[in-house]
Amino acid sequence: FIKYKNNFVEWTNVQAVSHFYEALKNSDHKKVRVLHIGDSHVQADIFTGYIREHMQDIFGVGGRGFIFPYAAAGTHSAYDYRSYYTGAWNGIRNIQNNDLHDMGLTGATVWTSDPNATLRFTFQYETLRPAFRKVKIWCKKGTQAFDMKIKYNLLDDEIFVKTNSDTSSSYVSCVIPAASENFEISMFASDSLQIGFECYGVEFETEENKGVEYSSVGINGAGFNHLLHEN
C-alpha cells in the first residue's frame, strides 16, 4: 500500500545537501553524525529509531548517539531504553525558561547537589550493539563538579572519571570493556570544592571512525523558538 513514487524528498537547491550525500559515500572510513531535532515524536524515538536502524544497515554502524536521563527531568525516555535515578535531582527542558543552568543539544538538563545521587539506563530490544563502548558524558566541568564512578553490566567493577581534567571540552569520555545494557553513573565527591553536577546528556558510539551515528533529540511540546534556549 506504500506508493513509493509519491514518497520522496524534494530540494529547492540540491547543492544545499550535496555534502551530506558525499559524506554518506565515505562512511566506510569517516563517521557521519546526524542530529535529528524535534518534539514529542522525536523524543519517543519510534520513527527516528527506524531511520537509525535502516541507515546503519546501509552505511554502517557508528553509534547509538545521544540519550538522556529523562526520568530525572520528570518526563519519559525513548522507546529503546529506560532511565532511572536515585537521590535529589532537578531538571529543566527547553520549553521552560531557566537562565540559571546551561542547556545542551538534547534540549534538557538535570542537576544535583547530592554526592550520593545516581543515574541509570537500561537498554531494551537489543538496540545497544557490542561496538558501542565509547561513552561521552556531556556535563558542566570544573573544580566544583562531582567526579563520577561508572558501572556497566551490573558488575562490581567501576570506572572512575574526573570532570575537571580538561575544561576545554563539554564532555568527559571513557571506553568501557564491554557494551552494557545496564549503565550507571554515580556521583563522587573526591574534593571539598566539589558541590554539584550538571548533566546535558550521554552519548554512545563506536571507537572506529566510520558508519552512521544517529542522534534523535526531541522534547514534548517543543517548537523552533524553544531551540533558542539551548546553549
GINORVEN-V595546 format. One record per residue. N is the residue number from 1. PHI is phi in whole degrees, -180 to 180 (* if undefined). D_FIRST is the distance of its C-alpha to the first C-alpha in Angstrom with 1 decimal. Layout:
{{N:PHI:D_FIRST} {N:PHI:D_FIRST}}
//
This chain:
{{1:*:0.0} {2:-79:3.8} {3:-94:6.2} {4:-60:9.0} {5:-69:11.7} {6:-97:11.5} {7:-116:12.0} {8:-156:15.6} {9:-101:18.9} {10:-110:21.5} {11:-113:25.2} {12:-63:28.1} {13:-133:30.3} {14:-64:28.7} {15:-65:32.2} {16:-66:31.8} {17:-119:29.4} {18:-62:30.7} {19:-65:32.9} {20:-68:30.0} {21:-69:28.3} {22:-65:31.8} {23:-63:32.3} {24:-63:29.1} {25:-63:30.5} {26:-103:33.7} {27:-68:32.2} {28:-76:33.8} {29:-140:37.2} {30:-150:36.7} {31:-66:34.7} {32:-107:32.1} {33:-108:32.1} {34:-113:29.3} {35:-116:30.1} {36:-101:27.2} {37:-100:28.9} {38:-169:27.4} {39:-116:27.8} {40:-62:26.8} {41:-64:23.2} {42:-82:24.9} {43:-61:27.7} {44:-69:25.5} {45:64:24.0} {46:-79:20.7} {47:-73:18.3} {48:-68:21.2} {49:-64:21.9} {50:-64:18.6} {51:-61:19.5} {52:-57:23.0} {53:-60:22.0} {54:-74:19.8} {55:-63:22.4} {56:-72:25.2} {57:-64:23.6} {58:-87:23.6} {59:-108:26.8} {60:103:28.9} {61:-96:29.8} {62:-113:32.3} {63:153:32.3} {64:-75:30.8} {65:89:32.3} {66:-74:33.7} {67:-130:33.9} {68:-148:36.1} {69:-78:38.3} {70:-59:36.5} {71:-59:38.3} {72:-69:41.6} {73:-98:40.3} {74:80:39.2} {75:-144:35.4} {76:-90:32.5} {77:-88:31.6} {78:-77:28.3} {79:-69:26.0} {80:-98:27.6} {81:-152:31.2} {82:-124:33.7} {83:-117:36.9} {84:-140:40.3} {85:-152:43.7} {86:-131:47.4} {87:89:50.2} {88:-97:50.3} {89:-121:47.4} {90:-122:46.6} {91:-142:43.4} {92:-144:42.2} {93:-120:38.8} {94:-68:38.3} {95:-82:37.7} {96:-114:41.3} {97:-88:44.4} {98:-156:46.7} {99:-96:49.0} {100:-87:50.8} {101:-132:48.2} {102:-70:46.2} {103:-138:42.4} {104:-98:40.4} {105:-64:36.9} {106:-76:35.3} {107:80:36.4} {108:-152:38.5} {109:-143:42.0} {110:-125:43.9} {111:-146:47.6} {112:-149:50.4} {113:-115:54.1} {114:-93:54.1} {115:-70:55.3} {116:-108:53.9} {117:-73:50.4} {118:-137:47.4} {119:-128:43.7} {120:-138:41.4} {121:-127:37.8} {122:-125:36.0} {123:-94:32.8} {124:-123:30.2} {125:59:27.4} {126:56:29.4} {127:-83:28.3} {128:-87:31.9} {129:-79:32.3} {130:-57:35.7} {131:-81:36.4} {132:-81:36.0} {133:-110:39.8} {134:-89:40.8} {135:-121:41.0} {136:-115:41.9} {137:-107:43.1} {138:-83:43.0} {139:-160:46.0} {140:-81:49.2} {141:-107:51.8} {142:141:55.6} {143:-69:58.7} {144:-90:57.7} {145:-88:54.4} {146:-59:54.3} {147:-80:53.7} {148:-133:51.0} {149:-119:50.9} {150:-111:47.6} {151:-118:46.7} {152:-137:43.9} {153:54:42.7} {154:59:45.1} {155:-86:48.0} {156:-77:51.4} {157:-62:51.5} {158:-127:51.2} {159:-109:50.8} {160:-90:53.0} {161:-125:51.6} {162:-90:53.8} {163:-100:52.5} {164:-116:55.4} {165:-73:55.6} {166:-150:53.9} {167:-85:53.4} {168:-79:52.1} {169:-108:48.6} {170:-102:46.4} {171:-150:45.6} {172:-115:47.2} {173:-135:45.7} {174:-155:46.3} {175:-116:44.9} {176:-87:44.5} {177:-60:45.4} {178:-149:42.1} {179:-58:38.7} {180:-127:39.0} {181:-77:36.5} {182:-124:39.4} {183:-134:41.0} {184:-130:43.9} {185:-115:45.9} {186:-111:49.3} {187:-73:51.6} {188:-152:55.0} {189:-94:58.1} {190:-99:60.3} {191:-150:62.4} {192:-67:63.9} {193:-76:62.4} {194:-80:58.8} {195:-124:57.8} {196:-176:54.1} {197:-149:50.6} {198:-127:47.8} {199:-115:44.3} {200:-112:41.4} {201:145:39.0} {202:-128:38.7} {203:-122:37.0} {204:-111:36.1} {205:-149:35.9} {206:-85:36.9} {207:-73:40.4} {208:-74:39.2} {209:-88:38.5} {210:-161:35.1} {211:85:31.4} {212:-115:29.4} {213:-109:30.6} {214:-117:28.0} {215:-104:29.5} {216:-113:27.7} {217:-125:30.3} {218:-126:29.4} {219:-129:31.5} {220:-52:30.6} {221:83:31.2} {222:-74:32.1} {223:-119:32.1} {224:-59:33.1} {225:-65:36.8} {226:-71:36.9} {227:-65:36.4} {228:-70:39.8} {229:-80:41.4} {230:-93:40.5} {231:-89:43.3}}
//
